[in-house]
Amino acid sequence: MFVCDVEERDISCPPAWKHLRRSQCTPLFMNAYRMRGAQAVIHTHSKAAVMATLLYPGKEFRITHQEMIKGICKGASGTNYRYGTETHRGRRGGRAARSVAAFSAWESNQVFGQIRPFELRDIKERERERER
């Protein structure tokens, strides 16, 4: 994991022998922090995530139950967000991202087919019921 400050100065990086480099999306993440006051950016390139946010008619896409949210600390509280915490992302252009900017719809290991936006909620609910 690469950790940098808001000026993009490295705080922590993977070992050099791993030959890793920052994501080309880093400037986009930094804009979410600087321009929108986001506290974290959750990012995925899954087809399902991109399609869900493009099809959603509102200005802001909101979703819950994202596994990756558990790795984000709530400010100075010392506790992390929980699995059911709501995350959101502003529509194209990054409008309205507040505390957590999320580029995610459902886990990328899901099979993406012809899913209409209103079905995403129902699919996720059925998956949660099966896990219980």
C-alpha positions, 0 to 999 in steps of 0.5 A, spaced: 500 500 500 502 506 498 500 512 503 502 519 502 500 526 504 495 531 501 501 534 497 502 527 494 509 526 498 510 519 500 509 517 507 509 509 507 511 505 500 511 497 499 519 495 499 522 497 492 524 489 491 516 488 489 517 493 483 510 496 485 508 503 483 502 508 484 496 507 481 495 512 475 488 514 478 492 517 484 491 524 481 483 523 481 484 520 489 487 527 491 482 531 488 477 527 492 481 529 498 482 536 496 476 539 492 471 535 496 474 533 503 473 526 502 476 522 508 477 516 504 477 513 497 474 506 495 476 504 488 474 499 483 474 498 476 469 492 476 464 493 470 458 492 475 461 498 479 462 502 473 455 500 470 451 501 476 453 508 477 452 510 470 445 507 470 443 510 477 439 517 475 441 521 481 446 526 482 449 521 488 450 513 488 449 510 495 451 503 497 452 499 503 455 493 505 462 493 502 467 489 505 473 494 503 470 499 508 472 495 514 479 498 513 478 505 513 479 508 520 473 513 523 477 520 524 481 520 530 476 515 534 481 509 533 475 505 530 474 503 523 467 503 519 463 497 519 461 492 514 454 496 513 456 503 513 453 507 507 458 509 502 457 514 496 460 517 490 458 523 487 456 522 479 460 524 473 465 529 475 465 528 483 459 532 485 457 531 492 462 526 495 462 528 503 466 523 508 467 517 504 468 517 496 466 510 493 467 507 487 464 501 488 457 497 487 458 490 489 464 485 490 468 485 483 468 477 484 460 477 482 458 475 475 455 481 471 450 481 466 444 485 464 442 488 471 438 494 472 439 499 477 433 497 481 435 490 481 442 491 485 439 492 491 435 486 491 441 481 489 445 484 494 439 483 499 438 475 497 446 474 498 446 477 505 440 472 506 444 466 504 450 468 508 446 468 514 
